[in-house]
Amino acid sequence: MAEQYLQIDAADKYSLTGRVFHKIREDILAGIYKENDELRENTIAKVLGVSRTPVREALRQLELEGLVTIIPNKGAYVTGITSKDIRDIYVIRSYLEGLCAKWACENITNAQIEALEEVLYLSDFHARRSHMKQLVELDNKFHELIYKASGSKILEHVLSDFHHYVERVRKITLSMPSRASKSSAEHAAILDAIKQKNGELAEALAHEHIMNTIQNISEQGLCK
């Protein structure tokens, strides 16, 4: 069953090692594996229905990302994301998201604008009904569309990774009705600036949007 899940999850996008890597990383970022937990190759291989080789290679990749520490003759242990890491990611994101919005002013298509407008409409609909799960999904969609609209595959890749790294924190912050409504309003302002082709304003608003999130998560004690 686990092996089947891996094949369905990203069969066309990743190699077997890549699928194992993304599954373990997803579990670490979701908090399924806690900090200092040992990642046993045999156990993971059995659960995922694969041999130990792709698991071992995936753990090495995760060590390069700083999510895992491999101690020779002992094993692999979860490093995870610290509260300082979360803040660092958001600060870096604030500048990259600004650049992304600025470039979107130059490259966005009418179809992408319509898709973003639909996301804003649905966000308002679900915010009024406190449908937090849908709001998180729509927040993901809004940012993904902006990343795509930037016209930069590199920027899109980096920001998508950062977005995924802090997904658990984002779910917590967006579960707060006050932040959810403010976030939707900030999204609307960013889109208006992009539609006006005002790159400087779009950049400033996107940067401010992420900085507001940092303030919110700091108040909740989720980062230092």
N, C-alpha and C positions, 0 to 999 in steps of 0.2 A: 504493500500500500504506500509506504513512504517513497519507494523508488518510483512508483507511478506518479506520485505528486511532483517529484523533481522533474520528471519528463514533461509533464503538462505545464509546469510553472514557467519554464523558459527554454524549451527544447531547441528552438530555432535560434536562440540568441547566445547561449552559453555552451561551452564544452561541459563534460561531466564534472571536471574539477571546478569549473565556474559555477555550476549549479549548486554544488556542495558548498562552495565558498559563500555564495549569496544566501543560502539557507542558514548556515551557521551565523553569518553576520547579522542577518535579520533577527535570529533568536537572541543574539547578544544585545542588539539595540532595543529589542522589545522587552528585555529584562528577564527572559526565560532562563538565560545563563547569567548568574550574578558575578560580581567582581570577586576574583580569586577562586572561582570554581575551576576545577580541573576538567579539561576537555579530553576525554579518553578516546583515542582513535578507534579502538575495537567497538566501544559502545555506540559511537556516532555512526560508524560504518554499518553496524547491525540495524540501527534505527532507520537509516536512510536507504538500506538495501544496496550498498556499494562495497567495494573492496577498501582496504585501508589506504591504498595509494592516493586516490583523489582527496581523501580526508587529510592525509599528511600534507599534500601540496596546498590544500586550501588553508590549513593552519599556518603554513609558512607565509602565505599571502596576507593573512589576517595579522600576522606579526608585523609585516611591513606597514600595515595601516595603523598599527599601534593599539589594536583591539585585543591582541593576544601576546603573551610572553612565553617563549619556549625556553625551558631550562634543561640543558643537556643532562641526559641520564635520569631525569625526573618526569618531565612531561610538559604539556601546554596548559597555561592558565589564563583565565579571562582578565584582561586589564580593564576593558570597558570604557565608558565615557564619564569623566569626572565632571563636577559642576563647573570647574574652570574651563574644561574642554567645551562645555556647552556655551559658556559666555564667549570664548574665543571664536567658536564657529559662527555665532550670531554677529559678532563685530565684523568678522571677515565678510560674512554674507551681506551685511548692510552696504558695504562698498560695491560688492559684485552685483547685488540686486539693483543698485542704482545704475551701474554701467549697463546692465541688461535692459532696464527700462529705457535708458537713453538710446541704445542701439535699436530697440524695438520701434522707436519713433521713425527710424529710417527704413525699417524692413518689414513691418507688420502688414499683413494682407487684410482685405475686407472680410474674408472668411474668418480670419483669426479674431478680428474685432467683434464680429457677430457672436463667435463662440464665447468670448470674454463677457460680452453683454448678457448672454444667456446664463453664464455662471453667476454673475451679479444678481440677476433676477431670481434665480433659484436659491442663492444664499440668503437673500432678503426673505423669501418665502419660508425657508426652514428656520431662520433665526427667529421669526415671529412665533414659531411653534416649538422652539427649543429642541430642534432635532440635531443634537450635537454630532452624531456620527456622520450625518449628511454634510454638516458644515465643515468637518475635517476633510472629507473627500473633495468638497468643492474648493476649499482653500488649496489643497494639493493641485487641483485642476487649474485654478487661476494662475498659480506660479509656474506650473509646467507650460501653460500656453504662452506666458510672457517669456520664459526661457527659449521656447521654440521661435517666438517672434523676433528674438534678438538677431537671429540669422547666424549665430556662432555655435557650432557644434561643441567646441571646447568649453565655452562658458556654460552651455546647457548641461554638459556632463558634470562639470565641477559643482554647479549649483544643485543639480539633482541629487548628487551624493551628499552634500551638506544638508539638504532638506530631509533626506532619509535618516541621517545621523541623529537629528533632533526630533524625529517624528513623535516619540513618546512624550516629550515635553510639550510639543505643539498640541497634542491631544488634550493635555491638562489645561493649557492656557485657553484653548478654544472652547473648553467646557464651561468657562465662565461667561455668562450671558453678556456682561458689560464689555469684555474684551472682544467677544465674537462680533457684537454690533459695531464696535469701533473699527475692528479689522475690515469689516465689509465696507464701511464708509471710506477707509483709507484705500482699499482696492478700487473703489469707484473713482476717487480723485486721481489715482495713478492712471487709470484707463482714460479719463478725460484729458489728461496732459498728453498721453500718447496719441490720442485721436487728433489733438491740436498740433501734433508734431513739435511740441515744446520739449526738446530733449533735456534742457537744464532743469525745468520744473519736474519732469517725470523722474529724473535721476534723484533730485532732492526729496521728492515724496516717497520714492521707493526706499531710499536710505532711511528716512524718518520712520517709515512703517516698521522696519526691522528694529530700529533703535527703540521704538515704543514697545515692541515685543520684549526686548531685553529688560526694559524697565518693569514690565509686567512680571516676568519670570523672576526677576530679582526680588520683587515685593513678595512673591510666593516662596522665596527661599530655595528656588530651583537652580540658581547659579550664584557664583561669588563675583 
